[in-house]
Amino acid sequence: MPKNRQMRPKSNAERQAAYRKRHLKDWDGDGLRLNMVVPVVAKLQLERLSRHYAVTQRELLVRLLEEAESTLVRTLSRADEDAYYAVTA
């Protein structure tokens, strides 16, 4: 193998894929990408709320979902709770 072997530069798509692979993790070492289009008003609300609470938009969304789910689950019977969690099992 020659010493001065030059590697071709990575394409934008290759760099993006490598970035996503490195950063698609949470505290447990895994995560899922959520990619969607939301109404402008919802995006602005997310930005304002996250800035107000001094957290990232990701952290705010996680907190809101945890709170909403907790509130709902407290109102469910055991059978309804089992059915609720069975949706993602």
N, CA, C and O atoms as a MOPAC input file, in Angstrom:
PM7 MOZYME 1SCF
protein

 N      0.84800 1    -1.17300 1     0.00000 1
 C      0.00000 1     0.00000 1     0.00000 1
 C      0.89400 1     1.23700 1     0.00000 1
 O      1.79700 1     1.33800 1     0.83100 1
 N      0.66300 1     2.18600 1    -0.91800 1
 C      1.49800 1     3.38500 1    -0.98300 1
 C      1.32200 1     4.25100 1     0.26400 1
 O      0.24500 1     4.31300 1     0.85600 1
 N      2.41400 1     4.91800 1     0.64300 1
 C      2.37900 1     5.75800 1     1.83700 1
 C      1.50000 1     6.99300 1     1.66100 1
 O      0.81800 1     7.40700 1     2.59800 1
 N      1.51200 1     7.56500 1     0.50200 1
 C      0.79100 1     8.81700 1     0.27000 1
 C     -0.57200 1     8.58800 1    -0.37000 1
 O     -1.03300 1     9.40000 1    -1.17200 1
 N     -1.19700 1     7.50900 1    -0.02200 1
 C     -2.51300 1     7.20500 1    -0.56900 1
 C     -3.51000 1     8.27000 1    -0.11900 1
 O     -3.68000 1     8.49800 1     1.07800 1
 N     -4.15600 1     8.90900 1    -1.05900 1
 C     -5.10400 1     9.96100 1    -0.72600 1
 C     -6.51800 1     9.38800 1    -0.70900 1
 O     -6.92200 1     8.64000 1    -1.60000 1
 N     -7.24800 1     9.76200 1     0.32600 1
 C     -8.64300 1     9.34500 1     0.42900 1
 C     -9.50300 1    10.42100 1    -0.21300 1
 O     -9.20000 1    11.61100 1    -0.12900 1
 N    -10.56200 1     9.99400 1    -0.84300 1
 C    -11.45400 1    10.98800 1    -1.43200 1
 C    -12.23500 1    11.67200 1    -0.32100 1
 O    -12.54300 1    11.03900 1     0.68800 1
 N    -12.56000 1    12.94400 1    -0.48300 1
 C    -13.32900 1    13.64600 1     0.54500 1
 C    -14.73700 1    13.04600 1     0.66300 1
 O    -15.29700 1    12.54200 1    -0.31000 1
 N    -15.28000 1    13.11300 1     1.85500 1
 C    -16.63700 1    12.61100 1     2.06100 1
 C    -17.64400 1    13.56600 1     1.42100 1
 O    -17.44900 1    14.78100 1     1.40900 1
 N    -18.70300 1    13.00000 1     0.90000 1
 C    -19.78000 1    13.82600 1     0.34700 1
 C    -20.58200 1    14.42300 1     1.50400 1
 O    -20.44000 1    13.99900 1     2.65100 1
 N    -21.41300 1    15.39800 1     1.19700 1
 C    -22.28400 1    15.98400 1     2.23000 1
 C    -23.15800 1    14.91000 1     2.85600 1
 O    -23.32900 1    14.88800 1     4.07500 1
 N    -23.71000 1    14.03000 1     2.05100 1
 C    -24.58200 1    12.96600 1     2.56700 1
 C    -23.81000 1    12.04600 1     3.51300 1
 O    -24.34600 1    11.63300 1     4.54200 1
 N    -22.57100 1    11.72400 1     3.18200 1
 C    -21.75200 1    10.86500 1     4.04600 1
 C    -21.43700 1    11.56000 1     5.37100 1
 O    -21.48200 1    10.93300 1     6.42900 1
 N    -21.11900 1    12.85900 1     5.31200 1
 C    -20.84800 1    13.60900 1     6.53800 1
 C    -22.09900 1    13.69300 1     7.41600 1
 O    -22.02000 1    13.53700 1     8.63400 1
 N    -23.24700 1    13.93900 1     6.79200 1
 C    -24.49600 1    14.00800 1     7.54900 1
 C    -24.82700 1    12.66400 1     8.18300 1
 O    -25.24600 1    12.61200 1     9.34000 1
 N    -24.64700 1    11.58900 1     7.44900 1
 C    -24.92800 1    10.25500 1     7.98600 1
 C    -24.02300 1     9.95100 1     9.17300 1
 O    -24.47900 1     9.38800 1    10.16800 1
 N    -22.74600 1    10.31600 1     9.08000 1
 C    -21.81000 1    10.08700 1    10.18500 1
 C    -22.20400 1    10.92700 1    11.40300 1
 O    -22.14300 1    10.45200 1    12.53700 1
 N    -22.60600 1    12.17400 1    11.16100 1
 C    -23.03200 1    13.04900 1    12.25900 1
 C    -24.24700 1    12.46100 1    12.96200 1
 O    -24.28900 1    12.38800 1    14.19000 1
 N    -25.22900 1    12.04600 1    12.18100 1
 C    -26.44500 1    11.47900 1    12.77500 1
 C    -26.13200 1    10.20800 1    13.56100 1
 O    -26.69900 1     9.98100 1    14.63000 1
 N    -25.24900 1     9.39700 1    13.04300 1
 C    -24.89500 1     8.16100 1    13.75100 1
 C    -24.24600 1     8.47200 1    15.09600 1
 O    -24.51300 1     7.79900 1    16.09200 1
 N    -23.39400 1     9.49600 1    15.12100 1
 C    -22.72500 1     9.88000 1    16.37000 1
 C    -23.68300 1    10.53100 1    17.35900 1
 O    -23.53400 1    10.35600 1    18.56900 1
 N    -24.65900 1    11.27500 1    16.86300 1
 C    -25.50900 1    12.07000 1    17.73700 1
 C    -26.90000 1    11.49100 1    17.96700 1
 O    -27.68600 1    12.08100 1    18.70900 1
 N    -27.22000 1    10.38200 1    17.37000 1
 C    -28.52900 1     9.77200 1    17.55500 1
 C    -28.48500 1     8.87300 1    18.77600 1
 O    -28.66800 1     7.65900 1    18.69200 1
 N    -28.23700 1     9.50400 1    19.90700 1
 C    -28.11000 1     8.77700 1    21.16000 1
 C    -28.72500 1     9.60900 1    22.26500 1
 O    -28.78400 1    10.83500 1    22.17000 1
 N    -29.17700 1     8.95100 1    23.30100 1
 C    -29.61500 1     9.65500 1    24.49300 1
 C    -28.80500 1     9.12400 1    25.65900 1
 O    -27.75900 1     8.50900 1    25.45300 1
 N    -29.26200 1     9.34700 1    26.86700 1
 C    -28.48900 1     8.96800 1    28.05000 1
 C    -28.26000 1     7.46900 1    28.10800 1
 O    -27.25500 1     7.02600 1    28.66500 1
 N    -29.15200 1     6.68700 1    27.55600 1
 C    -29.00500 1     5.23300 1    27.57200 1
 C    -28.20000 1     4.72500 1    26.38000 1
 O    -27.96400 1     3.52400 1    26.25200 1
 N    -27.78400 1     5.63400 1    25.51400 1
 C    -26.97900 1     5.23300 1    24.37400 1
 C    -27.77400 1     4.92200 1    23.12700 1
 O    -27.21300 1     4.43400 1    22.14600 1
 N    -29.06700 1     5.19300 1    23.14100 1
 C    -29.84900 1     4.98500 1    21.92900 1
 C    -30.90600 1     6.07300 1    21.82900 1
 O    -31.10500 1     6.83800 1    22.77300 1
 N    -31.55600 1     6.14300 1    20.73800 1
 C    -32.59600 1     7.14100 1    20.52100 1
 C    -33.23100 1     6.91200 1    19.17500 1
 O    -32.76700 1     6.08800 1    18.38600 1
 N    -34.26900 1     7.62600 1    18.92000 1
 C    -34.94900 1     7.56100 1    17.63100 1
 C    -35.08300 1     8.97300 1    17.09100 1
 O    -35.30100 1     9.92200 1    17.84500 1
 N    -34.95300 1     9.10000 1    15.80400 1
 C    -35.07600 1    10.39600 1    15.16300 1
 C    -36.54800 1    10.66800 1    14.89200 1
 O    -37.26500 1     9.80500 1    14.38600 1
 N    -36.99000 1    11.85900 1    15.22900 1
 C    -38.34900 1    12.30500 1    14.98100 1
 C    -38.25800 1    13.44300 1    13.97700 1
 O    -37.70700 1    14.50200 1    14.27700 1
 N    -38.79200 1    13.22600 1    12.80400 1
 C    -38.66700 1    14.20100 1    11.73500 1
 C    -40.06600 1    14.52200 1    11.22800 1
 O    -40.72400 1    13.66400 1    10.64100 1
 N    -40.52900 1    15.75800 1    11.45000 1
 C    -41.88300 1    16.11100 1    11.04200 1
 C    -42.00100 1    17.59600 1    10.77900 1
 O    -41.16000 1    18.39200 1    11.19900 1
 N    -43.04900 1    17.94900 1    10.08300 1
 C    -43.37100 1    19.34700 1     9.82900 1
 C    -44.52400 1    19.70500 1    10.75500 1
 O    -45.53200 1    19.00000 1    10.81000 1
 N    -44.36800 1    20.80900 1    11.48300 1
 C    -45.40300 1    21.26700 1    12.40800 1
 C    -45.84000 1    22.67000 1    11.98600 1
 O    -45.11100 1    23.36200 1    11.27600 1
 N    -47.02100 1    23.08300 1    12.41900 1
 C    -47.44600 1    24.45100 1    12.11200 1
 C    -46.45700 1    25.47700 1    12.68300 1
 O    -45.81800 1    25.23000 1    13.70600 1
 N    -46.34300 1    26.60900 1    12.02200 1
 C    -45.42100 1    27.66000 1    12.45400 1
 C    -45.69900 1    28.04600 1    13.90200 1
 O    -44.76400 1    28.22800 1    14.68200 1
 N    -46.95800 1    28.17000 1    14.26400 1
 C    -47.30000 1    28.58400 1    15.62700 1
 C    -46.77700 1    27.57000 1    16.64500 1
 O    -46.31800 1    27.96500 1    17.71600 1
 N    -46.83400 1    26.28700 1    16.33800 1
 C    -46.33200 1    25.25900 1    17.26000 1
 C    -44.81600 1    25.36900 1    17.41500 1
 O    -44.29500 1    25.22700 1    18.52100 1
 N    -44.11000 1    25.61900 1    16.32200 1
 C    -42.65600 1    25.76800 1    16.38000 1
 C    -42.28000 1    26.99300 1    17.21100 1
 O    -41.34000 1    26.94100 1    18.00400 1
 N    -43.00200 1    28.08100 1    17.03500 1
 C    -42.72200 1    29.28900 1    17.81000 1
 C    -43.01100 1    29.06100 1    19.29400 1
 O    -42.26900 1    29.53400 1    20.15500 1
 N    -44.08500 1    28.33900 1    19.58700 1
 C    -44.38800 1    28.01400 1    20.98000 1
 C    -43.26900 1    27.18100 1    21.59500 1
 O    -42.85900 1    27.42700 1    22.73000 1
 N    -42.78100 1    26.20800 1    20.85700 1
 C    -41.69300 1    25.36100 1    21.33600 1
 C    -40.44700 1    26.19400 1    21.60200 1
 O    -39.78300 1    26.01100 1    22.62200 1
 N    -40.13200 1    27.09400 1    20.70200 1
 C    -38.96500 1    27.96100 1    20.88100 1
 C    -39.12500 1    28.85900 1    22.10600 1
 O    -38.20500 1    28.97600 1    22.91600 1
 N    -40.29900 1    29.49700 1    22.24500 1
 C    -40.51300 1    30.40700 1    23.37900 1
 C    -40.47300 1    29.67300 1    24.70800 1
 O    -39.82200 1    30.12000 1    25.65300 1
 N    -41.17500 1    28.53700 1    24.77900 1
 C    -41.20900 1    27.78000 1    26.03100 1
 C    -39.83300 1    27.25400 1    26.41500 1
 O    -39.44700 1    27.31700 1    27.58300 1
 N    -39.09300 1    26.73700 1    25.44200 1
 C    -37.76300 1    26.20900 1    25.76900 1
 C    -36.83700 1    27.33300 1    26.22300 1
 O    -36.03000 1    27.14500 1    27.13300 1
 N    -36.94600 1    28.48200 1    25.60200 1
 C    -36.12600 1    29.62100 1    26.02300 1
 C    -36.53300 1    30.07400 1    27.42900 1
 O    -35.67600 1    30.37600 1    28.26000 1
 N    -37.82600 1    30.12100 1    27.68800 1
 C    -38.32500 1    30.54800 1    29.00600 1
 C    -37.82400 1    29.62600 1    30.11600 1
 O    -37.39900 1    30.09800 1    31.17000 1
 N    -37.87200 1    28.31600 1    29.88300 1
 C    -37.45400 1    27.35000 1    30.90300 1
 C    -35.96400 1    27.01500 1    30.83200 1
 O    -35.47300 1    26.19100 1    31.60400 1
 N    -35.25700 1    27.64700 1    29.91600 1
 C    -33.80300 1    27.46100 1    29.75900 1
 C    -33.44000 1    25.99200 1    29.55200 1
 O    -32.52300 1    25.47000 1    30.18600 1
 N    -34.17000 1    25.34200 1    28.65900 1
 C    -33.88300 1    23.95800 1    28.28700 1
 C    -33.88500 1    23.87100 1    26.76500 1
 O    -34.35400 1    24.78000 1    26.08100 1
 N    -33.36000 1    22.78000 1    26.25200 1
 C    -33.39700 1    22.59500 1    24.81000 1
 C    -34.82000 1    22.27100 1    24.37800 1
 O    -35.65100 1    21.87100 1    25.19400 1
 N    -35.09200 1    22.44400 1    23.10200 1
 C    -36.41200 1    22.09800 1    22.58500 1
 C    -36.67700 1    20.60100 1    22.76300 1
 O    -37.80800 1    20.19400 1    23.02700 1
 N    -35.64700 1    19.80000 1    22.62000 1
 C    -35.77900 1    18.35800 1    22.82300 1
 C    -36.17500 1    18.05700 1    24.27300 1
 O    -37.09400 1    17.27800 1    24.52700 1
 N    -35.47400 1    18.68000 1    25.21000 1
 C    -35.78600 1    18.46900 1    26.63700 1
 C    -37.21100 1    18.90100 1    26.95100 1
 O    -37.92500 1    18.21000 1    27.67800 1
 N    -37.62600 1    20.03600 1    26.41100 1
 C    -38.97700 1    20.52500 1    26.65800 1
 C    -40.01300 1    19.55100 1    26.11100 1
 O    -40.98800 1    19.23500 1    26.79100 1
 N    -39.80900 1    19.08100 1    24.90400 1
 C    -40.75400 1    18.13900 1    24.30500 1
 C    -40.84600 1    16.85700 1    25.12600 1
 O    -41.94100 1    16.34100 1    25.34500 1
 N    -39.71700 1    16.34400 1    25.57900 1
 C    -39.71500 1    15.14000 1    26.41700 1
 C    -40.48200 1    15.39400 1    27.71000 1
 O    -41.29800 1    14.56800 1    28.12100 1
 N    -40.22600 1    16.52700 1    28.35000 1
 C    -40.92200 1    16.85400 1    29.60700 1
 C    -42.43200 1    16.96200 1    29.40000 1
 O    -43.21000 1    16.43700 1    30.19600 1
 N    -42.84400 1    17.64200 1    28.33200 1
 C    -44.26700 1    17.80400 1    28.05600 1
 C    -44.94400 1    16.45900 1    27.80100 1
 O    -46.05300 1    16.21300 1    28.27500 1
 N    -44.27400 1    15.60100 1    27.05600 1
 C    -44.84300 1    14.28200 1    26.78300 1
 C    -44.92100 1    13.43700 1    28.04600 1
 O    -45.91600 1    12.74900 1    28.27300 1
 N    -43.87700 1    13.48500 1    28.86800 1
 C    -43.89400 1    12.73400 1    30.13400 1
 C    -45.02900 1    13.21600 1    31.02900 1
 O    -45.73600 1    12.40800 1    31.63200 1
 N    -45.20100 1    14.52800 1    31.11500 1
 C    -46.25300 1    15.09500 1    31.95100 1
 C    -47.63700 1    14.72700 1    31.42500 1
 O    -48.51500 1    14.35500 1    32.20400 1
 N    -47.83900 1    14.82500 1    30.12000 1
 C    -49.13500 1    14.49100 1    29.53100 1
 C    -49.46200 1    13.01900 1    29.74000 1
 O    -50.59500 1    12.67100 1    30.07200 1
 N    -48.47300 1    12.15700 1    29.54700 1
 C    -48.71500 1    10.72900 1    29.72200 1
 C    -49.00300 1    10.39700 1    31.18200 1
 O    -49.90400 1     9.61100 1    31.47300 1
 N    -48.25400 1    10.98100 1    32.08400 1
 C    -48.45500 1    10.73900 1    33.50800 1
 C    -49.85200 1    11.17200 1    33.93900 1
 O    -50.52200 1    10.46500 1    34.69200 1
 N    -50.28500 1    12.32600 1    33.46400 1
 C    -51.62000 1    12.83000 1    33.78200 1
 C    -52.69500 1    11.87400 1    33.27200 1
 O    -53.66100 1    11.58700 1    33.98000 1
 N    -52.53200 1    11.38700 1    32.06100 1
 C    -53.49200 1    10.44900 1    31.48400 1
 C    -53.51900 1     9.13000 1    32.24300 1
 O    -54.58900 1     8.63800 1    32.60000 1
 N    -52.34400 1     8.55600 1    32.49100 1
 C    -52.26000 1     7.22900 1    33.11100 1
 C    -52.89400 1     7.22800 1    34.49600 1
 O    -53.47700 1     6.22700 1    34.91400 1
 N    -52.78100 1     8.34500 1    35.20900 1
 C    -53.40400 1     8.42500 1    36.54600 1
 C    -54.91800 1     8.28700 1    36.48300 1
 O    -55.54300 1     7.92100 1    37.47900 1
 N    -55.51900 1     8.57300 1    35.33100 1
 C    -56.97800 1     8.51300 1    35.20600 1
 C    -57.47500 1     7.15000 1    34.69600 1
 O    -58.68000 1     6.89800 1    34.68200 1
 N    -56.55900 1     6.28000 1    34.28300 1
 C    -56.95400 1     5.01700 1    33.65700 1
 C    -57.13600 1     3.89800 1    34.67600 1
 O    -56.46100 1     3.85200 1    35.70400 1
 N    -58.05700 1     3.00500 1    34.36400 1
 C    -58.17400 1     1.76900 1    35.15100 1
 C    -56.96900 1     0.90000 1    34.81200 1
 O    -56.25700 1     1.17300 1    33.84600 1
 N    -56.74300 1    -0.12500 1    35.59000 1
 C    -55.60500 1    -1.02500 1    35.33700 1
 C    -55.71000 1    -1.66100 1    33.94900 1
 O    -54.71100 1    -1.77100 1    33.23800 1
 N    -56.89700 1    -2.07200 1    33.57300 1
 C    -57.09400 1    -2.69800 1    32.25500 1
 C    -56.82500 1    -1.69100 1    31.13600 1
 O    -56.18000 1    -2.02200 1    30.14100 1
 N    -57.32300 1    -0.46100 1    31.30100 1
 C    -57.08000 1     0.56900 1    30.28900 1
 C    -55.60100 1     0.95300 1    30.22100 1
 O    -55.07100 1     1.23500 1    29.14600 1
 N    -54.94600 1     0.95900 1    31.38300 1
 C    -53.50700 1     1.25000 1    31.40200 1
 C    -52.73600 1     0.16000 1    30.66100 1
 O    -51.83400 1     0.45600 1    29.87700 1
 N    -53.08900 1    -1.09400 1    30.90800 1
 C    -52.44800 1    -2.20800 1    30.19600 1
 C    -52.65800 1    -2.07700 1    28.69000 1
 O    -51.73600 1    -2.29200 1    27.90400 1
 N    -53.88500 1    -1.72000 1    28.29700 1
 C    -54.19200 1    -1.55100 1    26.86800 1
 C    -53.40300 1    -0.38300 1    26.28400 1
 O    -52.91800 1    -0.45400 1    25.15500 1
 N    -53.27900 1     0.68500 1    27.05500 1
 C    -52.54400 1     1.87200 1    26.60900 1
 C    -51.08000 1     1.50400 1    26.32600 1
 O    -50.54900 1     1.83000 1    25.26400 1
 N    -50.44200 1     0.83200 1    27.26900 1
 C    -49.02300 1     0.49600 1    27.09000 1
 C    -48.82500 1    -0.63400 1    26.08000 1
 O    -47.73200 1    -0.77200 1    25.53200 1
 N    -49.83700 1    -1.43100 1    25.82400 1
 C    -49.72600 1    -2.52200 1    24.85100 1
 C    -49.56500 1    -1.99100 1    23.43100 1
 O    -49.08400 1    -2.71000 1    22.55500 1
 N    -49.95800 1    -0.74900 1    23.19400 1
 C    -49.85600 1    -0.17200 1    21.85700 1
 C    -48.40500 1    -0.12600 1    21.39200 1
 O    -48.14300 1    -0.29400 1    20.20100 1
 N    -47.45900 1     0.09800 1    22.29600 1
 C    -46.05200 1     0.20800 1    21.91300 1
 C    -45.23100 1    -0.99600 1    22.34200 1
 O    -44.00300 1    -0.96900 1    22.26300 1
 N    -45.88700 1    -2.03700 1    22.78900 1
 C    -45.14800 1    -3.21800 1    23.26100 1
 C    -44.69800 1    -4.07800 1    22.09500 1
 O    -44.06300 1    -5.11300 1    22.30000 1

